[in-house]
Amino acid sequence: MTIYWTWGEILNNGFQNEHQEGTIRVTPDAGSPMTRQKWTDVMDIIQGTFTLTLQEYIDFMSWYKSTIKQGTLPFQYYDCRYDVYRTARLTQKPTYTTNSKYYNVN
């Protein structure tokens, strides 16, 4: 089952082509250092902010908690830089600020 991002297009200015390290290096007390792979695909790091109404925010948090299991499952989003759908995963819990009517989610 493919999961899609449905909260608007992620715009060009939200992309940072920051290198993401796909391995962890561990030096044990005894023996040689070890390298362990964190995940199989090293992805671009994307930062973005989107504005939601209260109901959209509730729907988004439900999608985050239940559908993508608090960011552990990948989802598809439209990459406007290349005009294709790409696979993504949330690496941090979404944070938000609110005013009287809308939620700004990062």
ABEGO torsion letter per residue (X at the ends): XBBBBAAEBBBAAABBBBBBBABBBBBBABEBBBBBBABABBBBBBBBBBBBBAAAAAAAAAAAAAAAGGGABBBBBBBAAAGBBBBBBBABBBBBBBBAABBBBX
